[in-house]
Amino acid sequence: MKNNDSSLKYLDPAFVSKLNSLELKARLVVEGFMVGLHKSPYHGFSVEFSEHRSYMQGDPLKNIDWKVYAKSERYYVKQYEEETNLISHVSIDISKSMDFKHSGILTKLEYANILAASLIYIMIRQQDAVGLSLYSDKIESYMPPKSTRIYLRNLLNTIEVTKPSNKTRTAECLNQVADKIKKRGLVIIISDFFDDIDSVLASIKKFHFKKNEVIVFQVLDPIERDFAFGKDAIFVDKETGDEMTTQPYQIQKAYQDTLRNYIDKIKKECLTNGIEYNLIDTNMSFDKALLAYFKKRARLN
């Protein structure tokens, strides 16, 4: 990334959280990311040169082929055609465990929604067909893949109005989503993955076994990683309402070791199976996650 303050602010969760609509958030995050790159991979990521056509009012001047103009004294633009239109599926965990914010700027779900919206915005602009699944202990919403600009707004509106609900049954829900996928493509899963790890991993691998490319984003609040509460605290399970009073500093190391082992297991199993794994915390600039997508997208062409 270039050190470009005007673009970097659009990637900052603190700035983005103040914007009104999810569509605006997604657009500015994507624009900030594109401006910040030394050379944007956005244009030409999934296209190859096809032919020329006559210049029409409104066409970008940068697409004019000046060599052709020099020979013909007529304006022609380079026309491109899609080399690979992906079918993409985005799944977001909207269970109550995602409705958590302590030291983060956004709740995990708010961060996940903005990340998902930004990825969907990019993919629709690339003319990829995008589907959406929102799940908790069941599939709360499922939208099959389509690639129209109108569908982009429908997808973003569905995400924006969704509220966190119920417990987590990630494995069961992802298995149902996998069964709905008839053509292989790109699968993006966004969750804290606070569930039975072996079942979750088996469900993620199912997408890979069906010849899909998979990107996993594990989204956590910073305090879920370091457990730095520092004083007596009452912990409330967001999904069950169960409470526990403890002194966090007494169990901090054990917690950190357990979480580290948990994360390491997810990461190792993902990488072993050719699945892209990304650990994200809710204070993190959005560019890391978007760059992970573009790296994966580049390898698919």
C-alpha positions in Angstrom: 0.0 0.0 0.0 1.1 3.6 -0.6 1.2 5.8 2.4 -1.8 7.8 1.1 -3.7 9.4 4.0 -6.8 10.3 2.0 -7.3 6.7 0.9 -6.2 5.0 4.1 -8.9 6.6 6.2 -11.5 4.8 4.1 -9.9 1.5 5.3 -10.0 2.5 9.0 -12.8 0.9 11.0 -13.1 4.0 13.2 -13.8 6.2 10.1 -16.0 3.7 8.3 -18.1 3.1 11.3 -19.3 6.7 11.2 -20.8 6.4 7.7 -24.5 5.8 7.3 -25.4 3.1 4.8 -23.6 -0.2 4.3 -23.5 0.5 0.6 -21.6 3.7 1.2 -19.2 1.9 3.6 -18.5 -0.8 1.1 -17.9 1.6 -1.8 -15.5 3.8 0.1 -13.6 0.8 1.6 -13.1 -0.5 -1.9 -12.2 2.8 -3.4 -9.7 3.5 -0.6 -8.1 0.1 -1.2 -7.8 0.6 -4.9 -6.3 4.1 -4.6 -3.8 2.8 -2.0 -2.3 0.2 -4.2 0.8 0.9 -6.2 -0.9 -0.6 -9.2 -4.5 -1.5 -8.8 -5.2 -5.2 -9.6 -8.9 -4.3 -10.0 -8.8 -3.4 -13.7 -7.8 -6.4 -15.7 -7.9 -8.9 -12.9 -10.3 -11.1 -14.7 -10.4 -9.7 -18.2 -8.3 -10.0 -21.3 -8.1 -7.8 -24.4 -10.8 -8.7 -27.0 -11.2 -6.1 -29.7 -11.7 -2.4 -30.5 -14.9 -0.5 -30.8 -15.8 3.1 -31.6 -15.5 5.6 -28.8 -18.8 6.5 -27.2 -19.6 9.5 -25.0 -18.9 8.5 -21.4 -16.2 6.0 -22.1 -13.1 6.6 -20.0 -10.4 8.5 -21.9 -7.7 6.1 -20.6 -9.2 3.3 -22.7 -8.7 5.1 -26.0 -6.1 3.4 -28.1 -3.9 6.3 -29.2 -1.8 4.1 -31.6 -5.0 3.3 -33.5 -5.9 7.0 -33.5 -2.5 7.9 -34.9 -3.1 5.5 -37.9 -6.8 6.2 -38.5 -7.5 9.6 -36.9 -10.5 7.9 -35.3 -11.2 7.3 -31.7 -11.4 3.6 -30.7 -11.4 2.2 -27.2 -10.0 -1.2 -26.1 -12.9 -3.5 -25.4 -12.5 -6.3 -22.9 -14.4 -9.4 -22.2 -14.5 -11.5 -19.1 -12.1 -14.4 -19.2 -13.5 -16.1 -16.0 -16.7 -15.1 -14.4 -16.6 -16.7 -11.0 -19.6 -18.0 -9.1 -19.0 -16.8 -5.5 -20.7 -17.6 -2.2 -20.3 -15.5 0.9 -21.4 -16.9 4.3 -21.6 -14.8 7.4 -22.1 -16.0 10.9 -24.8 -13.8 12.5 -25.1 -15.7 15.8 -25.1 -13.8 19.1 -21.5 -14.6 19.8 -20.7 -12.2 16.8 -22.5 -9.4 18.6 -19.6 -8.6 20.8 -17.4 -5.5 21.2 -15.0 -4.6 24.0 -11.8 -3.1 22.9 -12.8 -3.2 19.2 -14.2 -0.3 17.4 -17.0 -2.4 15.8 -18.7 -5.6 17.0 -17.5 -8.7 15.2 -20.7 -8.8 13.2 -20.5 -5.1 12.2 -16.9 -5.7 11.0 -17.9 -8.9 9.2 -20.8 -7.2 7.5 -18.6 -4.4 6.1 -16.0 -6.8 5.0 -18.6 -9.0 3.3 -20.3 -6.0 1.7 -16.9 -4.7 0.3 -16.1 -8.1 -1.1 -19.5 -8.4 -2.7 -19.2 -4.9 -4.1 -15.9 -5.9 -5.7 -17.2 -9.2 -7.1 -20.3 -7.7 -8.7 -18.2 -5.0 -10.2 -16.0 -7.8 -11.7 -19.2 -9.3 -13.1 -18.9 -12.4 -10.9 -22.1 -14.0 -9.7 -22.4 -13.7 -5.9 -24.6 -15.6 -3.5 -25.2 -14.9 0.2 -25.9 -17.1 3.3 -26.5 -15.7 6.7 -26.6 -18.3 9.5 -26.8 -18.8 13.2 -28.1 -22.2 14.4 -30.0 -22.3 11.1 -29.8 -20.7 7.7 -31.4 -17.3 8.4 -31.2 -16.1 4.8 -30.0 -17.6 1.5 -29.7 -15.8 -1.8 -28.5 -17.7 -4.8 -25.7 -16.3 -7.0 -26.5 -13.6 -9.5 -24.3 -10.9 -11.1 -26.5 -7.8 -11.7 -26.0 -4.4 -10.3 -29.6 -4.5 -8.9 -28.8 -7.7 -7.1 -25.8 -5.9 -5.5 -28.2 -3.6 -3.7 -30.4 -6.5 -2.7 -27.5 -8.3 -1.2 -26.3 -5.3 0.8 -29.8 -4.5 2.0 -30.2 -8.1 3.3 -26.9 -7.8 5.2 -27.7 -4.4 6.6 -31.1 -5.2 8.1 -30.0 -8.5 9.6 -29.8 -8.7 13.4 -27.6 -11.1 15.5 -29.7 -14.0 16.7 -29.6 -17.5 18.3 -26.7 -19.8 19.0 -24.0 -21.0 16.7 -24.2 -24.2 14.6 -21.6 -23.3 12.0 -20.8 -26.9 10.8 -24.5 -27.8 10.3 -25.2 -24.6 8.5 -22.2 -24.7 6.3 -23.0 -28.2 5.3 -26.4 -27.1 4.2 -24.8 -24.2 2.1 -22.4 -26.7 0.5 -25.3 -28.9 -0.5 -26.9 -25.9 -2.3 -23.8 -25.2 -4.4 -24.1 -27.0 -7.7 -21.3 -25.4 -9.6 -17.8 -24.9 -8.2 -16.6 -21.5 -7.5 -15.2 -19.3 -4.7 -16.5 -19.7 -1.1 -15.9 -17.0 1.5 -16.7 -17.8 5.1 -16.7 -15.1 7.8 -17.1 -16.1 11.5 -15.5 -16.2 14.9 -15.7 -20.0 14.7 -16.5 -20.3 18.3 -18.0 -23.8 17.9 -16.8 -27.4 17.9 -13.6 -27.1 15.9 -13.5 -30.6 14.4 -17.1 -30.3 13.1 -16.4 -26.8 11.7 -13.2 -27.9 10.0 -15.0 -30.9 8.4 -17.7 -28.6 7.0 -15.1 -26.1 5.6 -13.3 -29.0 4.0 -16.5 -30.1 2.3 -16.4 -27.0 0.1 -12.9 -27.8 -0.9 -13.7 -31.5 -1.6 -16.4 -30.2 -4.0 -13.6 -28.4 -5.9 -14.4 -24.9 -4.6 -11.7 -22.4 -3.7 -12.2 -21.3 -0.1 -11.2 -18.2 1.9 -11.8 -18.2 5.6 -11.9 -15.0 7.7 -11.8 -15.6 11.5 -13.0 -12.3 13.1 -12.2 -11.6 16.7 -12.3 -8.7 19.1 -8.8 -7.8 20.2 -9.6 -8.7 23.8 -10.6 -12.2 22.8 -7.0 -12.7 21.7 -5.2 -11.2 24.7 -7.8 -11.5 27.5 -6.4 -8.3 29.1 -9.3 -7.4 31.4 -7.0 -6.9 34.4 -9.7 -7.0 37.2 -12.6 -8.9 38.6 -15.2 -9.4 35.9 -18.5 -11.1 35.2 -18.5 -12.9 31.9 -21.8 -13.5 30.2 -22.3 -16.0 27.4 -23.9 -14.0 24.6 -25.8 -17.1 23.3 -26.9 -18.8 26.5 -27.0 -16.0 29.1 -24.9 -18.0 31.5 -22.7 -15.9 33.9 -19.3 -16.6 35.5 -17.4 -14.3 37.9 -13.7 -14.6 37.9 -10.4 -12.8 38.1 -9.2 -12.7 34.5 -5.5 -12.3 35.3 -5.5 -15.7 37.1 -6.6 -17.5 33.9 -5.2 -15.2 31.3 -2.2 -17.4 30.4 -4.3 -20.6 30.2 -6.9 -18.8 28.1 -4.2 -17.4 25.7 -2.6 -20.9 25.4 -6.0 -22.5 24.7 -7.0 -19.9 22.1 -3.6 -20.0 20.4 -3.9 -23.8 20.1 -7.4 -23.4 18.7 -6.4 -20.8 16.1 -3.3 -22.8 15.2 -5.4 -25.9 14.6 -7.8 -24.0 12.3 -4.9 -22.4 10.4 -2.9 -25.6 10.0 -5.9 -27.6 8.8 -6.9 -24.9 6.4 -3.5 -24.5 4.9 -3.0 -28.3 4.7 -6.2 -28.5 2.6 -5.4 -25.6 0.3 -7.8 -23.2 2.1 -6.9 -19.6 2.6 -7.0 -18.7 6.3 -7.0 -15.1 7.6 -7.1 -14.1 11.3 -8.7 -10.6 11.6 -9.4 -8.4 14.6 -12.0 -5.7 14.6 -9.5 -2.8 14.9 -7.6 -4.0 11.8 -7.6 -2.0 8.6 -9.8 -3.6 5.9 -7.0 -3.7 3.4 -5.5 -7.0 4.8 -8.7 -8.9 4.2 -9.2 -7.3 0.7 -5.7 -8.1 -0.3 -6.2 -11.7 0.7 -9.2 -11.9 -1.6 -7.3 -10.3 -4.5 -4.3 -12.7 -4.1 -6.7 -15.6 -4.2 -8.6 -14.1 -7.2 -5.4 -13.7 -9.1 -4.5 -17.3 -8.7 -7.9 -18.4 -10.1 -7.3 -16.7 -13.5 
